[in-house]
Amino acid sequence: MENNERLVIGCLIMSRSAYEYMLDQGITVEMFSLEAQEVISGILDYRLENDTDLVPLTILKSDLLSKSGISELIDFQEHESSVLYRAYFDVFQNQYLETQAKALMHDVNFTKDGLLELSDSLIAITEEKEKQTLAALAKETIDEVIARNDRDYKNPFKTGLYDYDRLGHFELGDLVILGGKSGHGKSRFALNLTYRWLESGLRVGYFSYEMTARACLLGLALIRENLSWDKALAQKDQCFGSDEIAAVEMAIDYLKEKPLVINEFADKLPQVELLVRRNNLDVFIIDTVNELMSDDAQFWVKLAKIASGYKRIAKKYNCVCVMLAQLDNTQGRPIKKDLLAGFKGMKTTADKMDFIYRAEEEDPYKCPSELRGVMEIYRVKGRFTGTGKTMLRFQPVTGKISELNEMDKVVIRNAFQGGNK
């Protein structure tokens, strides 16, 4: 192992700041020698799940550390300096690129076509964008149109909630923003979508910055079994009986076999991107983006910038990002065009933006009986789908969401027409 490679590994072990910098710069396991790749994989895996500065050497389970003397080589105080770890990685990355470039040039065919191919290959080692000819793009477009018009075609992101799906399906590369005031059910709705997508076979990542990973998994189990949150957490002098505990255990056993990733520590875009790529996710959910930044004068600018980052990941890996955003300064339902004017940057970035509203949460004393247990969803932006609104049945006790029956729809429609809302 080269000395500079050891320095880089040492910094990755000793400093989270170094890890985040290298992640931003595009570090990959393939940059390292074969003997070091096991160690690098262990470090990256540990840091994805743990928000600590030091990676314990014991968890890496490799003889390489003692052989190379990394544990003795790196002094934490010395290498915490951003100048040092940046310099180490920059040199290491440049050496890697030089080696790759020399290998490509060694085998080059010095013809016009050969040099053009070399040029493409040199660009490819510095970025991960796939090359695609117009002919290939044309074929993919035609194939997709034919497939979508087949009578057996089913959009993979359909939720099974007919009235919600009728607003327009999600598409590969979409950034979908679920907005609304605190307490109106954004996280519960996202957990319902997660469960439904898992049931249809999609690979889902849930990145939670409000709830713990355990709370997310429990929420999914309670939705599956339609059981009470208060009883599950032994709140309000309520608790589960033996049958309910058994049902939750069975639900969690069922969920742990699903292609689900739950993470509460991946709070940087490169970390999320690494998990999306590594797990080949079809959907990843951010709950909520507000937890990733301070509330100051630049809040909405920063929010729009982060939203753009998540959209880039969705497009790059051909998946869907659902980003939850708390919009507490919105008053009432978003039924006026200028109501969401303050969120212009975020709304421009989104492919679809849904606003969640519950009259029961907004004012429990004035909420008409027809709207109790009802979640209103307003699509305020829909690229290719347009805007619209729908209503679903929401059970606050369990968090489960389902469709309204036809009788309920008639009663609610009459209440709105009569001004009782």
C-alpha positions, 0 to 999 in steps of 0.5 A: 500500500502506498504511503499516500493511500494510507494517509487518506485511509487514516483521515477517513478513519479519524475525521468525519470532516475529511470523510465528508470532503472526500465524499463531495470530491467523488471518492470511490472504493475503486480508487484504492488498491485491492488490498485496501478496498475491504477497509474502505468499504467498511469505513463507508458503511460505518459512517453511513449509519453512525454520526461519529468522528472516529471509526473504531478500528475493531469494526473494520475486521481486517488485518490490513490495518496492523500490517500497514501501520495505519493505526500508528501513522495517523495522529488525530490532532495533526490530521484534523487540519482541513488543509492536510486532509484536503491535500492528501486526498487531492494528491491521491485522487490526482495519482489515481486519475493519472494512472487511469489516463496512462493506461488508456493512452497506452492502448490508444489507436492513434487514428482519428476515431481512436483519438476521439474514443480516447477523448471520451474515455478521459472525460468518463473517468472524471464523471459518472455520466453515461454516454448516449447517442441520439439514435439510442435515445430515439429508440428508448423513447419509441419503446417507452411510448409503445410500452405505455400504450400496451393494455397491460402497462402499469406505472410502477409508482402507482400507489393503489389509492385511486383518487390520489393516482388520478392526479397524475403518476410519478415518473422516473427522475421526478422530484415530488415535494410534499408540503404542508403545515406541521402536524397535518400528516406529511410523514404519515402520508409518506410512510403509507406511500412507502408501505404501498410501494414496498408491497408492489416490489419497489426498492425504497429508501426512507431518510428520516431527520425527524423520527428515529429509524425505529419509529419509522419501522414501527410506523410502517408496522402499525400502518400494516396492522392498523394499530394505535400509535398511542398504545404502541408507545404506551401513551395516555394510559394505553398499552398493547395486549399480547395479540397486538404485540404479536401482530406488530412482531409479525409485521416487523418480521415481514418488513425486514425482508423487504427491499427497504433502507431506513437511515437517520444519519445520511444528512448530506447529499453525497451520503444520500447519493451513495445509498441510492446508488449502492441499494439501486433504489427506485424511490427515496424519501426525505423527511423532512428537508427543513431539518437540514438547515437553519431558519434564517433570511436565506432559508428558502434559497437554501431549500431550493438549492437542496431540492435541486440536489435531490432532483439531480440524484433522482435523474442521475439514478433514474428513480423518484425523490419524494421530499417533505417540506414543512410550510408553516407560514401558509394560511389555509388551503392552497386554493389561490394562485399566489398562496405559494408565491413565497416558495417559487424557487422550490416549486420551480425545481419540483416536477410535482408539488402536493400540499397536504391539509387537514381541517381537523388539525387546522382548527379542531373546534371549528372543523365540520364533522364531514371533514373529520378524519379527512386528508385533503391533497392539493396538487399545486404543480404537476409537470405534464399532469396539471393541478388538481385536488383529492381527498383521502380517509386519514386515521389519526390514531393509526396513521393509516390512509385509505380511500373515501367511500362514495357516500363519504364523497357525496356528503363532503361535496355537499358540505363544500357546496353549502359553504360548510368547510 
